[in-house]
Amino acid sequence: MTELEQYAASIEELAKRLGLDYYNVDFEIAPASLMTEIAVYGLPVRMPHWSFGVRYIHQLVRQSMGHSKIFEVMFPGDPCRAFLMDGNSLAENTLVTAHVLGHADFSKNNQLFARFHEMAGGNIVEHAAAHAHRIQQAIDKVGMERVEAVLDAALALESHVDVDGELHRTRYPEFVPAKPQSAENAFQRRFRNLPGTAEAAKAEPGPVRAPVPPHPEFDLLWFIAHYAPELEQWERDIFLMVRSESLYFYPVFACQIMNEGWASYWHARLLREADFLPQNLYLSAIKAHSDVVRPYAAGQETALAINPYHLGFTLWEHIVDTLGLARAREVMREEDDFGFIRNFLDRELAEKLELFVYEASAGDEIKVANRDVNAVREAILAPKFNYGAPRVAVTEMHNDGGLVLVHEHKSDGRGLDVNRAKRVLEYTKRVWRRPVRLHTVSDRGEPAELTA
Amino acid sequence: MIRIAAETPWYDLFSRGARDWLRHNQKVREAVKNTLPEILSGEDLMTGSGKNRTVMVPVKFLEHSRFRLADPASQQGAGQGRGQPGDVLQPGREKGDAQSQSGGTENGEIRFVVEMKLEEIIDWIWEELKLPDLKPKRTATMDQPDYVREGWDRRGARSRLDRRRTLKEAVKRRSIQENPVPITNDDLRFRQLVKRATPSMNAAVIFALDVSGSMDEAQRRLAKQFFFFALQGIRRQYSKVDTVFLAHAAQAWEFDESQFFQASSSGGTVSSCAFQLALDVVKNRYDPSRFNLYFFYASDGENAAEDREPAAAALRLLAAQTNYSGYVETGGVATFRPRETQVAEVFNELKGSGLPVGMSQLSSQEDVWRAIREFFKETEKSD
């Protein structure tokens, strides 16, 4: 048994005693190169696409500049899969083990995670690897170009899924029940009872074909997979794979502050109460803790971004201190970042944390704009609305198969970036194979229609 | 339950990130290839031609687009730290700075350069424009002697020993002999060389440029670009290419390449003197029977009226000796041209009489490509 395994076993015992409840965790020690890839792809083995290559280079550059170091990556599931970087010191790995237990507890109990777990089962890592394998088979069969065209479209629409919807969602009902005949009124009854030849009884109205889509459909991946006029089976497959991975990423996305905060809270607490750790190991572990959980980079006094570790950690400490652990666990189960920030980030905490809203104007000048807690909350949450994507829905499918998308610019506050939107429409058109158009508004708020 | 597995060794063997990065680069190269003409019409390429055999093409990363909201007038975000509302955290850039910054990396954007071989680019262009390969003159240029391998003999120089054939002979002999020796003198086979005349692969290109006052900077630049690509196309085909640069106004001079495009004069235009000088150069240095000659002339077409006859006569002589003579007429689109210019008329006449000449208009960057295509298509026909 290695030292790490001994500490891990003791930490686990402590964690169980403190009430953490999680599925088994499989740890693997991985080289830095794999850690980088996991950070880029989001999963240890995932489909190939050139856009990941771009992110990969960005990540390598960031790492070489020392901006980011990846200690661990953890994939919820049953068992959870965690990767530790092989360059970590023993102290760092001990800390990371405790941190991962926090994540494991969170992902078993939080309702968003639990819901996905229930729909998809607990081994998404294997699923994603199987997806990658199937896509490779498709590449071998139909060639890189065609598969890439489908992935271009599917990955561009990655966030456009219905996060409240089912993973396995059936098609719309094909027919809607005919409108019930309105009851006869007095006049019609008298008219019918008049003497003379009775009118032939009206034929029962047949079933009425439902319009597609019957309502604005925001789950674009699902819609294209099921209703694209000429999609081939392998293409549909790819869309549904991307969709299921996207649904898997959603809880991580929507609970980032809570989840990282929760894990940080627990690694700090577990280490604090771990009397079996040697002093110097504890010290270097706590040093690593304070490097991760801090509001801004060393030597600076402000940051133009919120560190989710620090914010979440502070909020959880506050909640446990004031409301007790039982209530904290309840919050952990029920909320996502929206509820968490809006309900528990109060004015005092915001002031203590020195949170502010900044404004960057056209001249690149950045100013502190506001310290009002409501504005701060909304600024923190703004990038998280609707999975971080504009609200775009399918509203209509023409008889010739043409697709009509509508951007709900009213709830988003402004129109779309035209050039990017056009390119997305081009990607989409290649799989939809019919004209695709999108309604949004221009900079001046006038209606604008983009076509591909 | 916690399980800790040891490192799996194969993780290091394959990098998905690198694979996708290579795919991205492949796409970038394709994209660059598709927009080559625009990239190359930049001036950077022209200077440093000849020696600098690679071109650095700056490219941005390809972006995989997604739906995104349009940039708002001012961006908001949450931050943390000291400071009161109204405090400036990061001063705006001075207006003057904008220019000095434009070359750098903005917003942390990473750019990279693709290094491409000039030859590779020229090959792409030829593919892209579907240009035919130039053919050496068939007539009178077969006197270039060359040794080629042909046949075998039992005697010869050591260095030409064909081991494979020699061993074959030895095997044949041994299979019918009793107690054979491994190799005998009779087994030896030597490659033989024969003298053959081959078409001459020497070429000489004469560029003539009108540098009179009526040719402005932009027109000269267009001519320069055209000359550059014409030269690249010819270099592509011939092993040895000589270049001659002539400039003329009312008089003609020979220049070397570096001075050629700087040359300017305020005099009037007498084209015939350039043609005459080209004739002299051909006579003294480039025997038409041994060289593939190409003559390119760029001008705005405004020649002195009284020079028409001498110019036509000189050009007729010159065109008869070249593989191909081309004329590019530069001039803005806005220029009002009621009729063909005099030089254009002369070239059209020659063309009518069946000489290998061609002409093209050059008024903007895109025209360079059209002109190159026209000329190289023409050369095929006139061949």
Boltz contact constraints between the chains, C-beta under 6 A:
constraints:
  - contact:
      token1: [A, 5]
      token2: [B, 4]
      max_distance: 6.0
  - contact:
      token1: [A, 8]
      token2: [B, 2]
      max_distance: 6.0
  - contact:
      token1: [A, 12]
      token2: [B, 2]
      max_distance: 6.0
  - contact:
      token1: [A, 24]
      token2: [B, 1]
      max_distance: 6.0
  - contact:
      token1: [A, 25]
      token2: [B, 2]
      max_distance: 6.0
  - contact:
      token1: [A, 26]
      token2: [B, 3]
      max_distance: 6.0
  - contact:
      token1: [A, 27]
      token2: [B, 4]
      max_distance: 6.0
  - contact:
      token1: [A, 28]
      token2: [B, 5]
      max_distance: 6.0
  - contact:
      token1: [A, 29]
      token2: [B, 7]
      max_distance: 6.0
  - contact:
      token1: [A, 30]
      token2: [B, 11]
      max_distance: 6.0
  - contact:
      token1: [A, 31]
      token2: [B, 11]
      max_distance: 6.0
  - contact:
      token1: [A, 31]
      token2: [B, 12]
      max_distance: 6.0
  - contact:
      token1: [A, 34]
      token2: [B, 11]
      max_distance: 6.0
  - contact:
      token1: [A, 37]
      token2: [B, 16]
      max_distance: 6.0
  - contact:
      token1: [A, 37]
      token2: [B, 17]
      max_distance: 6.0
  - contact:
      token1: [A, 40]
      token2: [B, 17]
      max_distance: 6.0
  - contact:
      token1: [A, 48]
      token2: [B, 20]
      max_distance: 6.0
  - contact:
      token1: [A, 50]
      token2: [B, 20]
      max_distance: 6.0
  - contact:
      token1: [A, 50]
      token2: [B, 23]
      max_distance: 6.0
  - contact:
      token1: [A, 50]
      token2: [B, 24]
      max_distance: 6.0
  - contact:
      token1: [A, 50]
      token2: [B, 27]
      max_distance: 6.0
  - contact:
      token1: [A, 51]
      token2: [B, 64]
      max_distance: 6.0
  - contact:
      token1: [A, 52]
      token2: [B, 20]
      max_distance: 6.0
  - contact:
      token1: [A, 53]
      token2: [B, 20]
      max_distance: 6.0
  - contact:
      token1: [A, 53]
      token2: [B, 21]
      max_distance: 6.0
  - contact:
      token1: [A, 53]
      token2: [B, 23]
      max_distance: 6.0
  - contact:
      token1: [A, 53]
      token2: [B, 24]
      max_distance: 6.0
  - contact:
      token1: [A, 54]
      token2: [B, 24]
      max_distance: 6.0
  - contact:
      token1: [A, 54]
      token2: [B, 61]
      max_distance: 6.0
  - contact:
      token1: [A, 56]
      token2: [B, 17]
      max_distance: 6.0
  - contact:
      token1: [A, 56]
      token2: [B, 21]
      max_distance: 6.0
  - contact:
      token1: [A, 57]
      token2: [B, 21]
      max_distance: 6.0
  - contact:
      token1: [A, 86]
      token2: [B, 7]
      max_distance: 6.0
  - contact:
      token1: [A, 156]
      token2: [B, 66]
      max_distance: 6.0
  - contact:
      token1: [A, 295]
      token2: [B, 80]
      max_distance: 6.0
  - contact:
      token1: [A, 301]
      token2: [B, 81]
      max_distance: 6.0
  - contact:
      token1: [A, 301]
      token2: [B, 82]
      max_distance: 6.0
  - contact:
      token1: [A, 302]
      token2: [B, 81]
      max_distance: 6.0
  - contact:
      token1: [A, 302]
      token2: [B, 89]
      max_distance: 6.0
  - contact:
      token1: [A, 303]
      token2: [B, 79]
      max_distance: 6.0
  - contact:
      token1: [A, 303]
      token2: [B, 80]
      max_distance: 6.0
  - contact:
      token1: [A, 303]
      token2: [B, 81]
      max_distance: 6.0
  - contact:
      token1: [A, 304]
      token2: [B, 79]
      max_distance: 6.0
  - contact:
      token1: [A, 306]
      token2: [B, 78]
      max_distance: 6.0
  - contact:
      token1: [A, 306]
      token2: [B, 80]
      max_distance: 6.0
  - contact:
      token1: [A, 354]
      token2: [B, 80]
      max_distance: 6.0
  - contact:
      token1: [A, 354]
      token2: [B, 81]
      max_distance: 6.0
  - contact:
      token1: [A, 355]
      token2: [B, 80]
      max_distance: 6.0
  - contact:
      token1: [A, 356]
      token2: [B, 79]
      max_distance: 6.0
  - contact:
      token1: [A, 357]
      token2: [B, 76]
      max_distance: 6.0
  - contact:
      token1: [A, 358]
      token2: [B, 77]
      max_distance: 6.0
  - contact:
      token1: [A, 358]
      token2: [B, 79]
      max_distance: 6.0
  - contact:
      token1: [A, 359]
      token2: [B, 74]
      max_distance: 6.0
  - contact:
      token1: [A, 359]
      token2: [B, 76]
      max_distance: 6.0
  - contact:
      token1: [A, 360]
      token2: [B, 75]
      max_distance: 6.0
  - contact:
      token1: [A, 361]
      token2: [B, 74]
      max_distance: 6.0
  - contact:
      token1: [A, 363]
      token2: [B, 92]
      max_distance: 6.0
  - contact:
      token1: [A, 364]
      token2: [B, 92]
      max_distance: 6.0
  - contact:
      token1: [A, 364]
      token2: [B, 93]
      max_distance: 6.0
  - contact:
      token1: [A, 365]
      token2: [B, 92]
      max_distance: 6.0
  - contact:
      token1: [A, 366]
      token2: [B, 89]
      max_distance: 6.0
  - contact:
      token1: [A, 366]
      token2: [B, 90]
      max_distance: 6.0
  - contact:
      token1: [A, 367]
      token2: [B, 88]
      max_distance: 6.0
  - contact:
      token1: [A, 368]
      token2: [B, 83]
      max_distance: 6.0
  - contact:
      token1: [A, 368]
      token2: [B, 85]
      max_distance: 6.0
  - contact:
      token1: [A, 368]
      token2: [B, 87]
      max_distance: 6.0
  - contact:
      token1: [A, 370]
      token2: [B, 85]
      max_distance: 6.0
  - contact:
      token1: [A, 376]
      token2: [B, 78]
      max_distance: 6.0
  - contact:
      token1: [A, 379]
      token2: [B, 76]
      max_distance: 6.0
  - contact:
      token1: [A, 379]
      token2: [B, 77]
      max_distance: 6.0
  - contact:
      token1: [A, 379]
      token2: [B, 78]
      max_distance: 6.0
  - contact:
      token1: [A, 380]
      token2: [B, 78]
      max_distance: 6.0
  - contact:
      token1: [A, 389]
      token2: [B, 67]
      max_distance: 6.0
  - contact:
      token1: [A, 390]
      token2: [B, 67]
      max_distance: 6.0
  - contact:
      token1: [A, 390]
      token2: [B, 69]
      max_distance: 6.0
  - contact:
      token1: [A, 392]
      token2: [B, 67]
      max_distance: 6.0
  - contact:
      token1: [A, 412]
      token2: [B, 69]
      max_distance: 6.0
  - contact:
      token1: [A, 414]
      token2: [B, 69]
      max_distance: 6.0
  - contact:
      token1: [A, 414]
      token2: [B, 70]
      max_distance: 6.0
  - contact:
      token1: [A, 415]
      token2: [B, 70]
      max_distance: 6.0
  - contact:
      token1: [A, 416]
      token2: [B, 67]
      max_distance: 6.0
  - contact:
      token1: [A, 417]
      token2: [B, 68]
      max_distance: 6.0
  - contact:
      token1: [A, 417]
      token2: [B, 70]
      max_distance: 6.0
  - contact:
      token1: [A, 420]
      token2: [B, 65]
      max_distance: 6.0
  - contact:
      token1: [A, 420]
      token2: [B, 68]
      max_distance: 6.0
  - contact:
      token1: [A, 421]
      token2: [B, 67]
      max_distance: 6.0
  - contact:
      token1: [A, 423]
      token2: [B, 65]
      max_distance: 6.0
  - contact:
      token1: [A, 424]
      token2: [B, 65]
      max_distance: 6.0
  - contact:
      token1: [A, 424]
      token2: [B, 67]
      max_distance: 6.0
